Amino acid sequence: MTPDQIKAAEILQGHRESIDRLDSILVYTLGERFKHTQAVGELKAEHDLPASDPAREATQIARLEELAGKAKLDPEFAKKFLNFIIDEVIRHHKSIKNNET
């Protein structure tokens, strides 16, 4: 390998280590988030509240799109990501409600 290739490999390794660390943070953060949404689902089921809250979901999507813009992340990607999470949370809430009735 040339000196430039060695330098590039070192830089690449640094980026990959950062990506691995950030992936770990994302997974643990999502795990923590789902602990809270699970508790919300149980509370909603206990009090016969609807599994979804369209007004809150719209507010959260708008908030995340704004945060994404500030973080230089594609807001459309952020919206798709949050919609995926919201869909999963609603599925969990419905499952909790069906199991408690």
VOKOL-203482 format. One record per residue: residue in one letter; residue number from 1; x, y, z of N, C-alpha, C, CB in turn. Coordinates in steps of 0.1 Angstrom, whole numbers, plus 5000, padded with zeros to 4 digits. Each point is the difference from the previous one (the first is absolute). Glycine has a CB too. Layout:
atom resn:A&resi:NUM&n_c1:X&n_c2:Y&n_c3:Z&ca_c1:X&ca_c2:Y&ca_c3:Z&c_c1:X&c_c2:Y&c_c3:Z&cb_c1:X&cb_c2:Y&cb_c3:Z
...
***
This chain:
atom resn:M&resi:1&n_c1:5008&n_c2:4988&n_c3:5000&ca_c1:4992&ca_c2:5012&ca_c3:5000&c_c1:5009&c_c2:5012&c_c3:5000&cb_c1:4981&cb_c2:4988&cb_c3:5012
atom resn:T&resi:2&n_c1:5014&n_c2:5022&n_c3:4981&ca_c1:5007&ca_c2:5013&ca_c3:5000&c_c1:4998&c_c2:5008&c_c3:5013&cb_c1:4998&cb_c2:5001&cb_c3:4974
atom resn:P&resi:3&n_c1:5010&n_c2:5009&n_c3:5029&ca_c1:4998&ca_c2:5008&ca_c3:5012&c_c1:4986&c_c2:5006&c_c3:5000&cb_c1:5024&cb_c2:5004&cb_c3:5001
atom resn:D&resi:4&n_c1:4971&n_c2:5001&n_c3:4987&ca_c1:4987&ca_c2:5006&ca_c3:4999&c_c1:4989&c_c2:4989&c_c3:5003&cb_c1:5008&cb_c2:5017&cb_c3:4983
atom resn:Q&resi:5&n_c1:4994&n_c2:4971&n_c3:5013&ca_c1:4990&ca_c2:4989&ca_c3:5002&c_c1:5000&c_c2:4997&c_c3:5015&cb_c1:5003&cb_c2:4991&cb_c3:4977
atom resn:I&resi:6&n_c1:5008&n_c2:5009&n_c3:5029&ca_c1:5001&ca_c2:4997&ca_c3:5015&c_c1:4993&c_c2:5010&c_c3:5007&cb_c1:5022&cb_c2:4989&cb_c3:4997
atom resn:K&resi:7&n_c1:4981&n_c2:5024&n_c3:5000&ca_c1:4993&ca_c2:5011&ca_c3:5007&c_c1:4985&c_c2:4999&c_c3:4998&cb_c1:5020&cb_c2:5015&cb_c3:4996
atom resn:A&resi:8&n_c1:4975&n_c2:4982&n_c3:4991&ca_c1:4986&ca_c2:4999&ca_c3:4997&c_c1:4994&c_c2:4988&c_c3:5009&cb_c1:5004&cb_c2:5009&cb_c3:4976
atom resn:A&resi:9&n_c1:5003&n_c2:4980&n_c3:5025&ca_c1:4996&ca_c2:4988&ca_c3:5008&c_c1:4998&c_c2:5004&c_c3:5014&cb_c1:5011&cb_c2:4985&cb_c3:4984
atom resn:E&resi:10&n_c1:4998&n_c2:5023&n_c3:5021&ca_c1:4999&ca_c2:5005&ca_c3:5014&c_c1:4988&c_c2:5009&c_c3:5003&cb_c1:5025&cb_c2:4998&cb_c3:5002
atom resn:I&resi:11&n_c1:4973&n_c2:5011&n_c3:4988&ca_c1:4988&ca_c2:5009&ca_c3:5001&c_c1:4988&c_c2:4991&c_c3:4999&cb_c1:5013&cb_c2:5019&cb_c3:4990
atom resn:L&resi:12&n_c1:4986&n_c2:4972&n_c3:5001&ca_c1:4989&ca_c2:4991&ca_c3:4998&c_c1:4997&c_c2:4993&c_c3:5013&cb_c1:5005&cb_c2:4998&cb_c3:4975
atom resn:Q&resi:13&n_c1:5005&n_c2:4996&n_c3:5031&ca_c1:4999&ca_c2:4993&ca_c3:5012&c_c1:4993&c_c2:5009&c_c3:5011&cb_c1:5020&cb_c2:4985&cb_c3:4994
atom resn:G&resi:14&n_c1:4985&n_c2:5027&n_c3:5007&ca_c1:4994&ca_c2:5010&ca_c3:5010&c_c1:4986&c_c2:5002&c_c3:4998&cb_c1:5022&cb_c2:5011&cb_c3:5001
atom resn:H&resi:15&n_c1:4974&n_c2:4991&n_c3:4986&ca_c1:4986&ca_c2:5002&ca_c3:4997&c_c1:4992&c_c2:4988&c_c3:5003&cb_c1:5006&cb_c2:5015&cb_c3:4982
atom resn:R&resi:16&n_c1:4999&n_c2:4973&n_c3:5015&ca_c1:4992&ca_c2:4988&ca_c3:5003&c_c1:4999&c_c2:4998&c_c3:5015&cb_c1:5009&cb_c2:4990&cb_c3:4979
atom resn:E&resi:17&n_c1:5001&n_c2:5013&n_c3:5029&ca_c1:4998&ca_c2:4999&ca_c3:5014&c_c1:4990&c_c2:5010&c_c3:5005&cb_c1:5024&cb_c2:4993&cb_c3:5002
atom resn:S&resi:18&n_c1:4975&n_c2:5019&n_c3:4993&ca_c1:4990&ca_c2:5009&ca_c3:5004&c_c1:4986&c_c2:4995&c_c3:4996&cb_c1:5016&cb_c2:5019&cb_c3:4997
atom resn:I&resi:19&n_c1:4983&n_c2:4976&n_c3:4991&ca_c1:4987&ca_c2:4994&ca_c3:4995&c_c1:4996&c_c2:4989&c_c3:5009&cb_c1:5005&cb_c2:5006&cb_c3:4977
atom resn:D&resi:20&n_c1:5004&n_c2:4985&n_c3:5027&ca_c1:4996&ca_c2:4989&ca_c3:5009&c_c1:4995&c_c2:5005&c_c3:5014&cb_c1:5017&cb_c2:4985&cb_c3:4988
atom resn:R&resi:21&n_c1:4990&n_c2:5025&n_c3:5017&ca_c1:4996&ca_c2:5006&ca_c3:5013&c_c1:4987&c_c2:5006&c_c3:4999&cb_c1:5024&cb_c2:5004&cb_c3:5005
atom resn:L&resi:22&n_c1:4973&n_c2:5004&n_c3:4984&ca_c1:4987&ca_c2:5006&ca_c3:4998&c_c1:4989&c_c2:4990&c_c3:4998&cb_c1:5012&cb_c2:5020&cb_c3:4990
atom resn:D&resi:23&n_c1:4991&n_c2:4969&n_c3:5003&ca_c1:4990&ca_c2:4990&ca_c3:4998&c_c1:4996&c_c2:4994&c_c3:5014&cb_c1:5009&cb_c2:4994&cb_c3:4977
atom resn:S&resi:24&n_c1:5001&n_c2:5004&n_c3:5031&ca_c1:4997&ca_c2:4995&ca_c3:5014&c_c1:4991&c_c2:5010&c_c3:5007&cb_c1:5022&cb_c2:4987&cb_c3:5001
atom resn:I&resi:25&n_c1:4981&n_c2:5025&n_c3:4998&ca_c1:4992&ca_c2:5011&ca_c3:5007&c_c1:4986&c_c2:5000&c_c3:4995&cb_c1:5020&cb_c2:5014&cb_c3:5003
atom resn:L&resi:26&n_c1:4978&n_c2:4984&n_c3:4983&ca_c1:4987&ca_c2:5000&ca_c3:4995&c_c1:4992&c_c2:4988&c_c3:5005&cb_c1:5009&cb_c2:5011&cb_c3:4979
atom resn:V&resi:27&n_c1:4997&n_c2:4978&n_c3:5021&ca_c1:4993&ca_c2:4988&ca_c3:5005&c_c1:4996&c_c2:5001&c_c3:5014&cb_c1:5013&cb_c2:4986&cb_c3:4984
atom resn:Y&resi:28&n_c1:4996&n_c2:5018&n_c3:5025&ca_c1:4996&ca_c2:5002&ca_c3:5014&c_c1:4990&c_c2:5011&c_c3:5002&cb_c1:5023&cb_c2:4992&cb_c3:5006
atom resn:T&resi:29&n_c1:4978&n_c2:5019&n_c3:4986&ca_c1:4990&ca_c2:5011&ca_c3:5001&c_c1:4987&c_c2:4995&c_c3:4996&cb_c1:5018&cb_c2:5017&cb_c3:4996
atom resn:L&resi:30&n_c1:4981&n_c2:4975&n_c3:4993&ca_c1:4987&ca_c2:4995&ca_c3:4996&c_c1:4994&c_c2:4990&c_c3:5010&cb_c1:5008&cb_c2:5003&cb_c3:4976
atom resn:G&resi:31&n_c1:5001&n_c2:4989&n_c3:5030&ca_c1:4996&ca_c2:4991&ca_c3:5011&c_c1:4993&c_c2:5008&c_c3:5011&cb_c1:5018&cb_c2:4984&cb_c3:4994
atom resn:E&resi:32&n_c1:4989&n_c2:5027&n_c3:5010&ca_c1:4994&ca_c2:5009&ca_c3:5011&c_c1:4987&c_c2:5006&c_c3:4996&cb_c1:5024&cb_c2:5004&cb_c3:5008
atom resn:R&resi:33&n_c1:4976&n_c2:5001&n_c3:4980&ca_c1:4987&ca_c2:5006&ca_c3:4995&c_c1:4989&c_c2:4990&c_c3:5000&cb_c1:5013&cb_c2:5015&cb_c3:4985
atom resn:F&resi:34&n_c1:4990&n_c2:4973&n_c3:5011&ca_c1:4989&ca_c2:4990&ca_c3:4999&c_c1:4996&c_c2:4995&c_c3:5014&cb_c1:5008&cb_c2:4993&cb_c3:4978
atom resn:K&resi:35&n_c1:5000&n_c2:5008&n_c3:5032&ca_c1:4996&ca_c2:4998&ca_c3:5014&c_c1:4989&c_c2:5010&c_c3:5004&cb_c1:5023&cb_c2:4991&cb_c3:5006
atom resn:H&resi:36&n_c1:4979&n_c2:5021&n_c3:4990&ca_c1:4990&ca_c2:5011&ca_c3:5004&c_c1:4987&c_c2:4998&c_c3:4991&cb_c1:5019&cb_c2:5015&cb_c3:5006
atom resn:T&resi:37&n_c1:4983&n_c2:4982&n_c3:4982&ca_c1:4988&ca_c2:4998&ca_c3:4991&c_c1:4992&c_c2:4988&c_c3:5005&cb_c1:5011&cb_c2:5011&cb_c3:4980
atom resn:Q&resi:38&n_c1:4996&n_c2:4979&n_c3:5025&ca_c1:4993&ca_c2:4988&ca_c3:5006&c_c1:4992&c_c2:5004&c_c3:5012&cb_c1:5019&cb_c2:4985&cb_c3:4992
atom resn:A&resi:39&n_c1:4987&n_c2:5023&n_c3:5016&ca_c1:4992&ca_c2:5005&ca_c3:5012&c_c1:4988&c_c2:5008&c_c3:4996&cb_c1:5021&cb_c2:5000&cb_c3:5013
atom resn:V&resi:40&n_c1:4981&n_c2:5009&n_c3:4977&ca_c1:4989&ca_c2:5007&ca_c3:4994&c_c1:4989&c_c2:4991&c_c3:4995&cb_c1:5016&cb_c2:5019&cb_c3:4994
atom resn:G&resi:41&n_c1:4988&n_c2:4971&n_c3:4999&ca_c1:4990&ca_c2:4990&ca_c3:4994&c_c1:4992&c_c2:4993&c_c3:5012&cb_c1:5015&cb_c2:4997&cb_c3:4980
atom resn:E&resi:42&n_c1:4992&n_c2:5000&n_c3:5030&ca_c1:4993&ca_c2:4993&ca_c3:5012&c_c1:4990&c_c2:5010&c_c3:5006&cb_c1:5021&cb_c2:4985&cb_c3:5004
atom resn:L&resi:43&n_c1:4984&n_c2:5027&n_c3:4998&ca_c1:4991&ca_c2:5011&ca_c3:5006&c_c1:4988&c_c2:5002&c_c3:4991&cb_c1:5020&cb_c2:5011&cb_c3:5011
atom resn:K&resi:44&n_c1:4982&n_c2:4990&n_c3:4976&ca_c1:4989&ca_c2:5002&ca_c3:4990&c_c1:4990&c_c2:4988&c_c3:5001&cb_c1:5015&cb_c2:5014&cb_c3:4985
atom resn:A&resi:45&n_c1:4990&n_c2:4974&n_c3:5015&ca_c1:4992&ca_c2:4988&ca_c3:5001&c_c1:4992&c_c2:5000&c_c3:5013&cb_c1:5016&cb_c2:4987&cb_c3:4985
atom resn:E&resi:46&n_c1:4990&n_c2:5016&n_c3:5026&ca_c1:4994&ca_c2:5000&ca_c3:5013&c_c1:4988&c_c2:5010&c_c3:5001&cb_c1:5022&cb_c2:4993&cb_c3:5010
atom resn:H&resi:47&n_c1:4980&n_c2:5018&n_c3:4983&ca_c1:4989&ca_c2:5011&ca_c3:5000&c_c1:4992&c_c2:5001&c_c3:4987&cb_c1:5015&cb_c2:5012&cb_c3:5016
atom resn:D&resi:48&n_c1:4986&n_c2:4977&n_c3:4976&ca_c1:4992&ca_c2:4999&ca_c3:4988&c_c1:5002&c_c2:5013&c_c3:4991&cb_c1:4984&cb_c2:4985&cb_c3:5012
atom resn:L&resi:49&n_c1:5029&n_c2:5019&n_c3:4986&ca_c1:5003&ca_c2:5011&ca_c3:4992&c_c1:5004&c_c2:4995&c_c3:4986&cb_c1:5007&cb_c2:5014&cb_c3:5020
atom resn:P&resi:50&n_c1:4991&n_c2:4993&n_c3:4969&ca_c1:5004&ca_c2:4996&ca_c3:4987&c_c1:5015&c_c2:4997&c_c3:4999&cb_c1:4981&cb_c2:5013&cb_c3:4990
atom resn:A&resi:51&n_c1:5023&n_c2:4977&n_c3:5002&ca_c1:5014&ca_c2:4997&ca_c3:4998&c_c1:5008&c_c2:5011&c_c3:4993&cb_c1:4993&cb_c2:4976&cb_c3:4999
atom resn:S&resi:52&n_c1:5001&n_c2:5031&n_c3:4993&ca_c1:5007&ca_c2:5011&ca_c3:4993&c_c1:4994&c_c2:5013&c_c3:5004&cb_c1:5005&cb_c2:4985&cb_c3:4980
atom resn:D&resi:53&n_c1:5004&n_c2:5025&n_c3:5018&ca_c1:4996&ca_c2:5014&ca_c3:5003&c_c1:5005&c_c2:5009&c_c3:4988&cb_c1:5001&cb_c2:4996&cb_c3:5026
atom resn:P&resi:54&n_c1:4991&n_c2:5005&n_c3:4964&ca_c1:5004&ca_c2:5007&ca_c3:4988&c_c1:5006&c_c2:5014&c_c3:5002&cb_c1:4983&cb_c2:4986&cb_c3:4988
atom resn:A&resi:55&n_c1:5011&n_c2:5021&n_c3:5021&ca_c1:5004&ca_c2:5014&ca_c3:5003&c_c1:5015&c_c2:5000&c_c3:5005&cb_c1:4976&cb_c2:5008&cb_c3:5004
atom resn:R&resi:56&n_c1:5026&n_c2:4983&n_c3:5006&ca_c1:5014&ca_c2:4999&ca_c3:5006&c_c1:5009&c_c2:4995&c_c3:4989&cb_c1:4991&cb_c2:4995&cb_c3:5023
atom resn:E&resi:57&n_c1:5005&n_c2:4996&n_c3:4969&ca_c1:5009&ca_c2:4994&ca_c3:4990&c_c1:5004&c_c2:5011&c_c3:4990&cb_c1:4989&cb_c2:4977&cb_c3:5002
atom resn:A&resi:58&n_c1:5001&n_c2:5031&n_c3:4994&ca_c1:5003&ca_c2:5011&ca_c3:4991&c_c1:5010&c_c2:5010&c_c3:5006&cb_c1:4977&cb_c2:4997&cb_c3:4989
atom resn:T&resi:59&n_c1:5021&n_c2:5006&n_c3:5024&ca_c1:5009&ca_c2:5010&ca_c3:5007&c_c1:5014&c_c2:4994&c_c3:5001&cb_c1:4980&cb_c2:5009&cb_c3:5013
atom resn:Q&resi:60&n_c1:5021&n_c2:4978&n_c3:4990&ca_c1:5013&ca_c2:4994&ca_c3:5001&c_c1:5007&c_c2:5000&c_c3:4986&cb_c1:4992&cb_c2:4986&cb_c3:5019
atom resn:I&resi:61&n_c1:5001&n_c2:5011&n_c3:4971&ca_c1:5006&ca_c2:4999&ca_c3:4986&c_c1:5005&c_c2:5014&c_c3:4997&cb_c1:4985&cb_c2:4981&cb_c3:4993
atom resn:A&resi:62&n_c1:5007&n_c2:5030&n_c3:5009&ca_c1:5004&ca_c2:5013&ca_c3:4997&c_c1:5013&c_c2:5004&c_c3:5008&cb_c1:4976&cb_c2:5006&cb_c3:4995
atom resn:R&resi:63&n_c1:5024&n_c2:4990&n_c3:5018&ca_c1:5011&ca_c2:5003&ca_c3:5009&c_c1:5013&c_c2:4993&c_c3:4995&cb_c1:4984&cb_c2:5003&cb_c3:5019
atom resn:L&resi:64&n_c1:5014&n_c2:4984&n_c3:4977&ca_c1:5012&ca_c2:4993&ca_c3:4995&c_c1:5005&c_c2:5005&c_c3:4987&cb_c1:4991&cb_c2:4980&cb_c3:5012
atom resn:E&resi:65&n_c1:5000&n_c2:5025&n_c3:4979&ca_c1:5004&ca_c2:5005&ca_c3:4988&c_c1:5009&c_c2:5013&c_c3:5002&cb_c1:4979&cb_c2:4991&cb_c3:4989
atom resn:E&resi:66&n_c1:5016&n_c2:5017&n_c3:5021&ca_c1:5008&ca_c2:5012&ca_c3:5004&c_c1:5013&c_c2:4997&c_c3:5005&cb_c1:4979&cb_c2:5012&cb_c3:5005
atom resn:L&resi:67&n_c1:5022&n_c2:4978&n_c3:5005&ca_c1:5012&ca_c2:4996&ca_c3:5005&c_c1:5009&c_c2:4994&c_c3:4990&cb_c1:4989&cb_c2:4995&cb_c3:5021
atom resn:A&resi:68&n_c1:5006&n_c2:4998&n_c3:4969&ca_c1:5008&ca_c2:4994&ca_c3:4990&c_c1:5007&c_c2:5011&c_c3:4991&cb_c1:4984&cb_c2:4980&cb_c3:4999
atom resn:G&resi:69&n_c1:5008&n_c2:5030&n_c3:4998&ca_c1:5006&ca_c2:5011&ca_c3:4993&c_c1:5011&c_c2:5007&c_c3:5007&cb_c1:4978&cb_c2:5004&cb_c3:4990
atom resn:K&resi:70&n_c1:5021&n_c2:4997&n_c3:5023&ca_c1:5011&ca_c2:5006&ca_c3:5008&c_c1:5012&c_c2:4991&c_c3:5001&cb_c1:4983&cb_c2:5012&cb_c3:5014
atom resn:A&resi:71&n_c1:5014&n_c2:4975&n_c3:4986&ca_c1:5011&ca_c2:4990&ca_c3:5000&c_c1:5006&c_c2:4997&c_c3:4987&cb_c1:4989&cb_c2:4990&cb_c3:5020
atom resn:K&resi:72&n_c1:5006&n_c2:5017&n_c3:4969&ca_c1:5005&ca_c2:4997&ca_c3:4987&c_c1:4997&c_c2:4986&c_c3:4995&cb_c1:5018&cb_c2:5017&cb_c3:5003
atom resn:L&resi:73&n_c1:4970&n_c2:4978&n_c3:5002&ca_c1:4995&ca_c2:4987&ca_c3:4996&c_c1:4988&c_c2:5002&c_c3:4991&cb_c1:5008&cb_c2:4989&cb_c3:5021
atom resn:D&resi:74&n_c1:4990&n_c2:5004&n_c3:4968&ca_c1:4989&ca_c2:5001&ca_c3:4991&c_c1:4987&c_c2:4999&c_c3:5008&cb_c1:5014&cb_c2:4990&cb_c3:4981
atom resn:P&resi:75&n_c1:4978&n_c2:5021&n_c3:5019&ca_c1:4988&ca_c2:5000&ca_c3:5008&c_c1:4990&c_c2:4989&c_c3:4995&cb_c1:5003&cb_c2:5024&cb_c3:5004
atom resn:E&resi:76&n_c1:4997&n_c2:4973&n_c3:4983&ca_c1:4991&ca_c2:4989&ca_c3:4995&c_c1:5004&c_c2:4987&c_c3:5005&cb_c1:4997&cb_c2:5013&cb_c3:4979
atom resn:F&resi:77&n_c1:5016&n_c2:4984&n_c3:5022&ca_c1:5005&ca_c2:4988&ca_c3:5007&c_c1:4996&c_c2:4999&c_c3:5014&cb_c1:5020&cb_c2:5000&cb_c3:4984
atom resn:A&resi:78&n_c1:4981&n_c2:5011&n_c3:5023&ca_c1:4996&ca_c2:5001&ca_c3:5014&c_c1:4985&c_c2:4997&c_c3:5002&cb_c1:5019&cb_c2:5017&cb_c3:5005
atom resn:K&resi:79&n_c1:4973&n_c2:4988&n_c3:4986&ca_c1:4986&ca_c2:4998&ca_c3:5000&c_c1:4997&c_c2:4985&c_c3:4998&cb_c1:4996&cb_c2:5024&cb_c3:4992
atom resn:K&resi:80&n_c1:5010&n_c2:4970&n_c3:4998&ca_c1:4998&ca_c2:4986&ca_c3:4997&c_c1:5004&c_c2:4992&c_c3:5012&cb_c1:5004&cb_c2:5004&cb_c3:4976
atom resn:F&resi:81&n_c1:5007&n_c2:4999&n_c3:5030&ca_c1:5006&ca_c2:4993&ca_c3:5012&c_c1:4990&c_c2:5001&c_c3:5011&cb_c1:5023&cb_c2:5004&cb_c3:4993
atom resn:L&resi:82&n_c1:4972&n_c2:5008&n_c3:5010&ca_c1:4990&ca_c2:5001&ca_c3:5011&c_c1:4987&c_c2:4993&c_c3:4997&cb_c1:5011&cb_c2:5022&cb_c3:5007
atom resn:N&resi:83&n_c1:4985&n_c2:4979&n_c3:4981&ca_c1:4987&ca_c2:4993&ca_c3:4996&c_c1:5002&c_c2:4985&c_c3:5002&cb_c1:4994&cb_c2:5018&cb_c3:4983
atom resn:F&resi:84&n_c1:5017&n_c2:4976&n_c3:5014&ca_c1:5003&ca_c2:4986&ca_c3:5002&c_c1:4999&c_c2:4997&c_c3:5015&cb_c1:5015&cb_c2:4999&cb_c3:4979
atom resn:I&resi:85&n_c1:4991&n_c2:5009&n_c3:5029&ca_c1:5000&ca_c2:4998&ca_c3:5015&c_c1:4985&c_c2:5001&c_c3:5005&cb_c1:5024&cb_c2:5009&cb_c3:5002
atom resn:I&resi:86&n_c1:4969&n_c2:5002&n_c3:4994&ca_c1:4986&ca_c2:5002&ca_c3:5004&c_c1:4992&c_c2:4988&c_c3:4996&cb_c1:5003&cb_c2:5025&cb_c3:4998
atom resn:D&resi:87&n_c1:4998&n_c2:4970&n_c3:4990&ca_c1:4992&ca_c2:4988&ca_c3:4996&c_c1:5003&c_c2:4988&c_c3:5009&cb_c1:5001&cb_c2:5009&cb_c3:4976
atom resn:E&resi:88&n_c1:5012&n_c2:4989&n_c3:5027&ca_c1:5004&ca_c2:4989&ca_c3:5009&c_c1:4994&c_c2:5002&c_c3:5014&cb_c1:5021&cb_c2:4997&cb_c3:4987
atom resn:V&resi:89&n_c1:4979&n_c2:5015&n_c3:5018&ca_c1:4995&ca_c2:5003&ca_c3:5013&c_c1:4985&c_c2:4997&c_c3:5000&cb_c1:5018&cb_c2:5018&cb_c3:5004
atom resn:I&resi:90&n_c1:4975&n_c2:4987&n_c3:4986&ca_c1:4985&ca_c2:4998&ca_c3:4999&c_c1:4997&c_c2:4985&c_c3:5000&cb_c1:4997&cb_c2:5022&cb_c3:4988
atom resn:R&resi:91&n_c1:5011&n_c2:4971&n_c3:5004&ca_c1:4998&ca_c2:4985&ca_c3:5000&c_c1:5001&c_c2:4994&c_c3:5014&cb_c1:5009&cb_c2:5000&cb_c3:4976
atom resn:H&resi:92&n_c1:5001&n_c2:5004&n_c3:5031&ca_c1:5002&ca_c2:4996&ca_c3:5014&c_c1:4989&c_c2:5003&c_c3:5009&cb_c1:5024&cb_c2:5002&cb_c3:4997
atom resn:H&resi:93&n_c1:4971&n_c2:5011&n_c3:5001&ca_c1:4989&ca_c2:5004&ca_c3:5009&c_c1:4987&c_c2:4992&c_c3:4997&cb_c1:5010&cb_c2:5023&cb_c3:5000
atom resn:K&resi:94&n_c1:4988&n_c2:4974&n_c3:4987&ca_c1:4988&ca_c2:4992&ca_c3:4997&c_c1:5001&c_c2:4986&c_c3:5005&cb_c1:4997&cb_c2:5014&cb_c3:4979
atom resn:S&resi:95&n_c1:5015&n_c2:4981&n_c3:5020&ca_c1:5003&ca_c2:4986&ca_c3:5006&c_c1:4998&c_c2:5000&c_c3:5015&cb_c1:5017&cb_c2:4996&cb_c3:4981
atom resn:I&resi:96&n_c1:4987&n_c2:5014&n_c3:5026&ca_c1:4999&ca_c2:5001&ca_c3:5014&c_c1:4985&c_c2:5001&c_c3:5003&cb_c1:5022&cb_c2:5011&cb_c3:5003
atom resn:K&resi:97&n_c1:4970&n_c2:4997&n_c3:4990&ca_c1:4986&ca_c2:5002&ca_c3:5003&c_c1:4993&c_c2:4987&c_c3:4997&cb_c1:5001&cb_c2:5024&cb_c3:4994
atom resn:N&resi:98&n_c1:5002&n_c2:4969&n_c3:4995&ca_c1:4993&ca_c2:4987&ca_c3:4997&c_c1:5003&c_c2:4989&c_c3:5010&cb_c1:5002&cb_c2:5006&cb_c3:4976
atom resn:N&resi:99&n_c1:5010&n_c2:4995&n_c3:5030&ca_c1:5003&ca_c2:4990&ca_c3:5010&c_c1:4994&c_c2:5003&c_c3:5014&cb_c1:5021&cb_c2:4996&cb_c3:4988
atom resn:E&resi:100&n_c1:4976&n_c2:5016&n_c3:5014&ca_c1:4994&ca_c2:5004&ca_c3:5013&c_c1:4985&c_c2:4999&c_c3:5001&cb_c1:5020&cb_c2:5014&cb_c3:5003
atom resn:T&resi:101&n_c1:4974&n_c2:4984&n_c3:4985&ca_c1:4985&ca_c2:5000&ca_c3:5000&c_c1:4995&c_c2:4986&c_c3:5001&cb_c1:5000&cb_c2:5021&cb_c3:4986
***
